[in-house]
Amino acid sequence: MQKIFVIEDDENIRNLVKIALEGYGYQVAAFETAEEALEVVGREKPDLAVFDLMLPGMDGLSAIRIIRGREDELKSMPIIVLTAKDKEYDKVVGLDGGADDYVTKPFGVLELAARIRSLLRRASEQQPVQSEGKVRLGGLCVDTAAREVAMNGEPVVLTYKEYELLMYLIDNRARVVERDELLNKLWDYTADIETRTLDIHIRTLRQKLGEEGSRYIKTIRSVGYRFVLPQETENRDN
């Protein structure tokens, strides 16, 4: 049974989400504060966490950054943030801070459950391509076995979803990948649902790859994106 942490200071929302997700067959641990969740996260090892951004004491964003800074498998745990309705800043901050997805308040339990299923399914899938060895493209090096990325020898810390996005573009670098395809394959979203999610992930991925690495991800206006091979010879180590 997959385990989910729910961190929400509003008791009514916290209990509603807990009961609803348990109805879907998940094991759910609910917490009022980030400190309570962080105290047991290493021991309980949840499969996914849902964080409200506005919490008493430590805010959700600070807690997410702590999780992303861990040295164990929990650093890549899928994370969803709950943000205030119509506040684009909260969505951007949440994704920039390491979250994989967001749901705006007020939200429907069906929508939250769908987002959770999507992230958990993607996290459990085995990488079908380049499951061993390293991929080198110019200054970019991806250790596909360890799911680690480096740019010109410097580690690049990516969230689970940022890594997926990068690898999908690399695996399909012979063509332009349309926006709708990325939303469908990586988020299970239809074209009219929260397309800003992809924009923010592309932006943060470029920022993390730095000036050189950002040029590898080319925007094809009104179509999508393409991973453009640098001038250096591509090498693959198996």
C-alpha positions, 0 to 999 in steps of 0.5 A: 500500500502506497503511503502519502503524507498530507501537511495542512494546518486547516483541520477540516481540509486535512481530515477531508483529504485524509479520509478521501485518499484512504478511500482510494486505497492509500495509507495516509499520515496527516500533519498540522506542521512541517516540523511534525512531518520532517521529524518522521519522514526518514523513518516512514519513507512516504511515496508522495507528499502533499504540502500546503505552502502556508503553514504555522512555523516552518512554511511548506516551501522550506520543508520541501527544500529540506527534503530535496537536500537529503542524501537518500532516495527521499530527495526525489519523492514526488511532491504536490503543493496546495496554493491559493487560487489565482495566485500565480506567484505561489505556483511559480514559487512552489515549482521553483522550490522543488515541487512536482505539481500544484493544486489550487484551493479550493480544489476537488478531491477527484482532481487531487487524486488524479494528480497523485495517481499520475505522479505515483505511476510515473515514479514507479515506472522503470526507465525503458531507455538508457537504464544503465550507464551515462549519456553525454551531450556536450557539457551535459552528463546524465547518469541514468542509473543513479538519476544524477545530472551534471553540467560541465562537471558540476552537479545539477539537482533536479526534481523528479519531474524536471529529470523526467522532462529533461530525459524525455526531450533527450530521448526524443531529440530527433524531433520537436516534442509538442507541448500537448505531448509533454503535458499528456506523457508527463502529467496526464493533462489535456491541452487546456489544463494548467499549461503554465505547469510546463512553462514553469518546469522548462524555465526552472530546468533551463535555470538549473542547467545554466547559460550553456545548458539552457541553450540545449532546450530550444523553444519552437514557437507555437509548437513545443520544444526540442533538445538541440545537440551541441556541436561536440560529438555525442558520446554514450558509455554503457 
